[in-house]
Amino acid sequence: MNTLQKVPLVSWDNGIIMIGVFALVVIVLVVAVLALMNSGKKS
């Protein structure tokens, strides 16, 4: 239980970074899907 008490429920220092990385990955995936859809329509 000591390890659980040392880790806060919400860590803003690491949480904001993780949210930013996740948002960046989602944006990259959406752009990739749109690019594949557009390239598919041209053919």
CNS distance restraints for C-alpha pairs under 8 A (distance, minus, plus):
assign (resid   1 and name CA) (resid   5 and name CA) 6.36 0.50 0.50
assign (resid   2 and name CA) (resid   6 and name CA) 6.34 0.50 0.50
assign (resid   3 and name CA) (resid   7 and name CA) 6.59 0.50 0.50
assign (resid   4 and name CA) (resid   8 and name CA) 7.81 0.50 0.50
assign (resid  10 and name CA) (resid  15 and name CA) 7.24 0.50 0.50
assign (resid  11 and name CA) (resid  15 and name CA) 5.45 0.50 0.50
assign (resid  12 and name CA) (resid  16 and name CA) 5.65 0.50 0.50
assign (resid  13 and name CA) (resid  17 and name CA) 6.98 0.50 0.50
assign (resid  14 and name CA) (resid  18 and name CA) 6.19 0.50 0.50
assign (resid  15 and name CA) (resid  19 and name CA) 6.07 0.50 0.50
assign (resid  16 and name CA) (resid  20 and name CA) 6.08 0.50 0.50
assign (resid  17 and name CA) (resid  21 and name CA) 6.18 0.50 0.50
assign (resid  18 and name CA) (resid  22 and name CA) 6.05 0.50 0.50
assign (resid  19 and name CA) (resid  23 and name CA) 6.04 0.50 0.50
assign (resid  20 and name CA) (resid  24 and name CA) 6.12 0.50 0.50
assign (resid  21 and name CA) (resid  25 and name CA) 6.21 0.50 0.50
assign (resid  22 and name CA) (resid  26 and name CA) 6.21 0.50 0.50
assign (resid  23 and name CA) (resid  27 and name CA) 6.17 0.50 0.50
assign (resid  24 and name CA) (resid  28 and name CA) 6.21 0.50 0.50
assign (resid  25 and name CA) (resid  29 and name CA) 6.18 0.50 0.50
assign (resid  26 and name CA) (resid  30 and name CA) 6.18 0.50 0.50
assign (resid  27 and name CA) (resid  31 and name CA) 6.17 0.50 0.50
assign (resid  28 and name CA) (resid  32 and name CA) 6.11 0.50 0.50
assign (resid  29 and name CA) (resid  33 and name CA) 6.16 0.50 0.50
assign (resid  30 and name CA) (resid  34 and name CA) 6.15 0.50 0.50
assign (resid  31 and name CA) (resid  35 and name CA) 6.05 0.50 0.50
assign (resid  32 and name CA) (resid  36 and name CA) 6.20 0.50 0.50
assign (resid  33 and name CA) (resid  37 and name CA) 6.14 0.50 0.50
assign (resid  34 and name CA) (resid  38 and name CA) 6.09 0.50 0.50
assign (resid  35 and name CA) (resid  39 and name CA) 6.10 0.50 0.50
assign (resid  36 and name CA) (resid  40 and name CA) 6.06 0.50 0.50
assign (resid  37 and name CA) (resid  41 and name CA) 6.35 0.50 0.50
assign (resid  38 and name CA) (resid  42 and name CA) 6.58 0.50 0.50
assign (resid  39 and name CA) (resid  43 and name CA) 7.02 0.50 0.50
